Amino acid sequence: MDAIVTEKNGNASDSDTMMLFGGLACMLFGAGMVLSNPTLRRYLGQVRPADLLSAAVPDVEKYLKLRAM
């Protein structure tokens, strides 16, 4: 294992860039697959951002209390 050493001096290599764009492409493809389903599109059309925010607030508060410990 010592023979395979990767040195990084803060610069992104070509493989890092390819991994970044590959991940973005997978996320875009996945979002397209989800939004192409008419049932999910109808369900997501009924969701309001205020409801999502109010549901997430208790979890965020709990996370911040754990971080403060």
PyMOL CGO cylinders between C-alpha atoms (Angstrom):
from pymol import cmd
from pymol.cgo import CYLINDER

trace = [
    CYLINDER, 0.00, 0.00, 0.00, 2.93, 2.34, 0.53, 0.3, 1, 1, 1, 1, 1, 1,
    CYLINDER, 2.93, 2.34, 0.53, 3.80, 2.09, -3.16, 0.3, 1, 1, 1, 1, 1, 1,
    CYLINDER, 3.80, 2.09, -3.16, 0.53, 3.78, -4.14, 0.3, 1, 1, 1, 1, 1, 1,
    CYLINDER, 0.53, 3.78, -4.14, 0.68, 7.27, -2.70, 0.3, 1, 1, 1, 1, 1, 1,
    CYLINDER, 0.68, 7.27, -2.70, -1.29, 10.19, -4.02, 0.3, 1, 1, 1, 1, 1, 1,
    CYLINDER, -1.29, 10.19, -4.02, 0.08, 13.60, -3.26, 0.3, 1, 1, 1, 1, 1, 1,
    CYLINDER, 0.08, 13.60, -3.26, -2.32, 16.52, -3.34, 0.3, 1, 1, 1, 1, 1, 1,
    CYLINDER, -2.32, 16.52, -3.34, -1.14, 20.07, -2.89, 0.3, 1, 1, 1, 1, 1, 1,
    CYLINDER, -1.14, 20.07, -2.89, -4.55, 21.72, -2.87, 0.3, 1, 1, 1, 1, 1, 1,
    CYLINDER, -4.55, 21.72, -2.87, -5.05, 21.53, -6.62, 0.3, 1, 1, 1, 1, 1, 1,
    CYLINDER, -5.05, 21.53, -6.62, -7.91, 19.54, -8.09, 0.3, 1, 1, 1, 1, 1, 1,
    CYLINDER, -7.91, 19.54, -8.09, -6.83, 16.77, -10.41, 0.3, 1, 1, 1, 1, 1, 1,
    CYLINDER, -6.83, 16.77, -10.41, -8.59, 15.60, -13.55, 0.3, 1, 1, 1, 1, 1, 1,
    CYLINDER, -8.59, 15.60, -13.55, -10.13, 12.63, -11.74, 0.3, 1, 1, 1, 1, 1, 1,
    CYLINDER, -10.13, 12.63, -11.74, -11.58, 14.92, -9.05, 0.3, 1, 1, 1, 1, 1, 1,
    CYLINDER, -11.58, 14.92, -9.05, -13.19, 17.06, -11.73, 0.3, 1, 1, 1, 1, 1, 1,
    CYLINDER, -13.19, 17.06, -11.73, -14.60, 14.01, -13.49, 0.3, 1, 1, 1, 1, 1, 1,
    CYLINDER, -14.60, 14.01, -13.49, -16.02, 12.69, -10.21, 0.3, 1, 1, 1, 1, 1, 1,
    CYLINDER, -16.02, 12.69, -10.21, -17.65, 16.08, -9.55, 0.3, 1, 1, 1, 1, 1, 1,
    CYLINDER, -17.65, 16.08, -9.55, -19.29, 16.26, -12.97, 0.3, 1, 1, 1, 1, 1, 1,
    CYLINDER, -19.29, 16.26, -12.97, -20.26, 12.59, -12.84, 0.3, 1, 1, 1, 1, 1, 1,
    CYLINDER, -20.26, 12.59, -12.84, -22.01, 13.15, -9.51, 0.3, 1, 1, 1, 1, 1, 1,
    CYLINDER, -22.01, 13.15, -9.51, -23.81, 16.20, -10.85, 0.3, 1, 1, 1, 1, 1, 1,
    CYLINDER, -23.81, 16.20, -10.85, -24.93, 14.25, -13.92, 0.3, 1, 1, 1, 1, 1, 1,
    CYLINDER, -24.93, 14.25, -13.92, -26.28, 11.44, -11.73, 0.3, 1, 1, 1, 1, 1, 1,
    CYLINDER, -26.28, 11.44, -11.73, -28.19, 13.93, -9.58, 0.3, 1, 1, 1, 1, 1, 1,
    CYLINDER, -28.19, 13.93, -9.58, -29.67, 15.60, -12.64, 0.3, 1, 1, 1, 1, 1, 1,
    CYLINDER, -29.67, 15.60, -12.64, -30.64, 12.25, -14.16, 0.3, 1, 1, 1, 1, 1, 1,
    CYLINDER, -30.64, 12.25, -14.16, -32.21, 11.12, -10.87, 0.3, 1, 1, 1, 1, 1, 1,
    CYLINDER, -32.21, 11.12, -10.87, -34.20, 14.33, -10.52, 0.3, 1, 1, 1, 1, 1, 1,
    CYLINDER, -34.20, 14.33, -10.52, -35.43, 13.92, -14.09, 0.3, 1, 1, 1, 1, 1, 1,
    CYLINDER, -35.43, 13.92, -14.09, -36.51, 10.35, -13.39, 0.3, 1, 1, 1, 1, 1, 1,
    CYLINDER, -36.51, 10.35, -13.39, -38.40, 11.41, -10.26, 0.3, 1, 1, 1, 1, 1, 1,
    CYLINDER, -38.40, 11.41, -10.26, -40.11, 14.36, -11.92, 0.3, 1, 1, 1, 1, 1, 1,
    CYLINDER, -40.11, 14.36, -11.92, -41.12, 12.31, -14.96, 0.3, 1, 1, 1, 1, 1, 1,
    CYLINDER, -41.12, 12.31, -14.96, -43.52, 10.28, -12.78, 0.3, 1, 1, 1, 1, 1, 1,
    CYLINDER, -43.52, 10.28, -12.78, -46.96, 11.97, -12.91, 0.3, 1, 1, 1, 1, 1, 1,
    CYLINDER, -46.96, 11.97, -12.91, -47.97, 10.71, -9.45, 0.3, 1, 1, 1, 1, 1, 1,
    CYLINDER, -47.97, 10.71, -9.45, -44.88, 12.16, -7.79, 0.3, 1, 1, 1, 1, 1, 1,
    CYLINDER, -44.88, 12.16, -7.79, -45.21, 15.38, -9.76, 0.3, 1, 1, 1, 1, 1, 1,
    CYLINDER, -45.21, 15.38, -9.76, -48.77, 15.80, -8.49, 0.3, 1, 1, 1, 1, 1, 1,
    CYLINDER, -48.77, 15.80, -8.49, -47.68, 15.03, -4.91, 0.3, 1, 1, 1, 1, 1, 1,
    CYLINDER, -47.68, 15.03, -4.91, -44.74, 17.46, -5.04, 0.3, 1, 1, 1, 1, 1, 1,
    CYLINDER, -44.74, 17.46, -5.04, -47.03, 20.14, -6.45, 0.3, 1, 1, 1, 1, 1, 1,
    CYLINDER, -47.03, 20.14, -6.45, -49.08, 20.04, -3.24, 0.3, 1, 1, 1, 1, 1, 1,
    CYLINDER, -49.08, 20.04, -3.24, -46.10, 20.48, -0.90, 0.3, 1, 1, 1, 1, 1, 1,
    CYLINDER, -46.10, 20.48, -0.90, -45.55, 24.01, 0.38, 0.3, 1, 1, 1, 1, 1, 1,
    CYLINDER, -45.55, 24.01, 0.38, -42.04, 25.17, 1.38, 0.3, 1, 1, 1, 1, 1, 1,
    CYLINDER, -42.04, 25.17, 1.38, -43.37, 26.68, 4.62, 0.3, 1, 1, 1, 1, 1, 1,
    CYLINDER, -43.37, 26.68, 4.62, -44.61, 23.26, 5.73, 0.3, 1, 1, 1, 1, 1, 1,
    CYLINDER, -44.61, 23.26, 5.73, -41.22, 21.70, 5.01, 0.3, 1, 1, 1, 1, 1, 1,
    CYLINDER, -41.22, 21.70, 5.01, -39.44, 24.44, 6.92, 0.3, 1, 1, 1, 1, 1, 1,
    CYLINDER, -39.44, 24.44, 6.92, -41.69, 24.14, 9.96, 0.3, 1, 1, 1, 1, 1, 1,
    CYLINDER, -41.69, 24.14, 9.96, -41.17, 20.37, 9.98, 0.3, 1, 1, 1, 1, 1, 1,
    CYLINDER, -41.17, 20.37, 9.98, -37.37, 20.75, 9.82, 0.3, 1, 1, 1, 1, 1, 1,
    CYLINDER, -37.37, 20.75, 9.82, -36.98, 23.33, 12.60, 0.3, 1, 1, 1, 1, 1, 1,
    CYLINDER, -36.98, 23.33, 12.60, -37.14, 20.85, 15.54, 0.3, 1, 1, 1, 1, 1, 1,
    CYLINDER, -37.14, 20.85, 15.54, -34.51, 18.64, 13.91, 0.3, 1, 1, 1, 1, 1, 1,
    CYLINDER, -34.51, 18.64, 13.91, -32.20, 21.60, 13.31, 0.3, 1, 1, 1, 1, 1, 1,
    CYLINDER, -32.20, 21.60, 13.31, -32.59, 22.75, 16.91, 0.3, 1, 1, 1, 1, 1, 1,
    CYLINDER, -32.59, 22.75, 16.91, -31.76, 19.26, 18.17, 0.3, 1, 1, 1, 1, 1, 1,
    CYLINDER, -31.76, 19.26, 18.17, -28.69, 19.13, 15.89, 0.3, 1, 1, 1, 1, 1, 1,
    CYLINDER, -28.69, 19.13, 15.89, -27.45, 22.50, 17.14, 0.3, 1, 1, 1, 1, 1, 1,
    CYLINDER, -27.45, 22.50, 17.14, -27.84, 21.38, 20.78, 0.3, 1, 1, 1, 1, 1, 1,
    CYLINDER, -27.84, 21.38, 20.78, -25.79, 18.25, 20.05, 0.3, 1, 1, 1, 1, 1, 1,
    CYLINDER, -25.79, 18.25, 20.05, -23.09, 20.34, 18.36, 0.3, 1, 1, 1, 1, 1, 1,
    CYLINDER, -23.09, 20.34, 18.36, -22.90, 22.66, 21.38, 0.3, 1, 1, 1, 1, 1, 1,
    CYLINDER, -22.90, 22.66, 21.38, -22.09, 19.78, 23.76, 0.3, 1, 1, 1, 1, 1, 1,
]
cmd.load_cgo(trace, "trace")
